[in-house]
Structure formats: structure tokens, C-alpha cells
Amino acid sequence: MVVTQNQIDDAIELANESKRALYLKIEAELKKGCEPCKEDLQAYDNLNASIFFLTHTQEGIENHCITVNDIWVQINYVKENSFVC
């Protein structure tokens, strides 16, 4: 299996866009005086973790901490759990 840098970059961009959308949704809830949805907060945290993971793939590969399959799984996670409002 091969994962390209473009695929990693696209997943990071998608995660960032979704994270921004979630931020705006959470911010709107807070401005209304409402408690943000726990699922939205968790999704925001998960996307943040995905971005961190994907931006450090080269180090992980070099240190034999992660595999190409791990990267592929993370890319698919971002695709399946992202949205842009």
C-alpha cells in the first residue's frame, strides 16, 4: 500500500475545514448561553488529534512507531468523520 503526501495533505486540509466548522458551531452555542454538544466537542478533539498524527507521519515512519497502514487508517477516519457546514 502506498500513501502519498498529497493524500496526507488533503486529509489535513479536510480535518482543518471540519474543525473550523465545528468551532463555529460550538461558538454559536456558547454565545446563545447553551452548553455545546459533547459529541461536537469530542469530534473537535478527535480531528485535532488526527491533524497532529498526520503532520508527524514522517517522524513516526522514521522511528518505526507507525506504519503506512496506520496512516491510511487515519486518512480514512478523517474522510468518514469530517463535514463542512
N, C-alpha and C positions, 0 to 999 in steps of 0.2 A: 504494500500500500504506500502511496506517495501523497504527501500533503504539501501543497505549495505555499510560499509566503503570501501569495495573493489570496488564497483561501483563508489563511490566518488573519490577514489584514481585513478582509471582508467581514469575517466573523467579529472582529474587534469593533469595526465601524457599526455593524448591526447592533451589537451589545451596547455601544455608547448611545446610539439613537434611542434604543428602547429604555435605557437608563434615564436619559433626559426626559422622555415621555412619562416615565413613572415618577420622576422628580416633580414634574409639573402637576401631575395628578395628586401626589402626596401634598404638595404645597397648597393646592387649591382646597383640599380637605382641611388642612390646618388653618387656612385663612377663614374658612367658614366656622371655625371653632370645633370641628369634628376630629375624632381620632382616625388617623389613616388606617386603612385595611391592613391587617397583619400579613396577608398574602402579598400585598404590594410591597411592603417593607422587606419581606423575605426575598421576593423576586429582585428587588433592587440590590440587596446584599449578594444574591447569587450571581447576578450579572457583573457586579463589581469583582467578585472572585474569579469569574470567567475571564474578564479583561486582564486581571493580574496574571492568571495562568498563561493565557495566550501571548502576553507580552514578554513572558520569560521562558518560552519554549526552547529557545536555543541553549540557554544555560542548563535547562533540565535535560536536554538530549546529551549535551557535552558531559554532564556529570552522571549520566546513566540513571537519572532519577525518574524519567518519564520515557515513554515510547511514542512512536508515530501514531500508534493506535490510541493512546491516551489523548493526543492532540485531536485526532479525528472524532473521538467521542465528545470532546469538549466543543468542537465546532458544531457538531450536530445538536448538542444541548442548547447552544446559543440560538441556532436556527429554530428549534422547536419551542423555545421559551421566550422569544423576542416578539415584540409588537411595536408598532409606531402608530400613535394616535394622530 
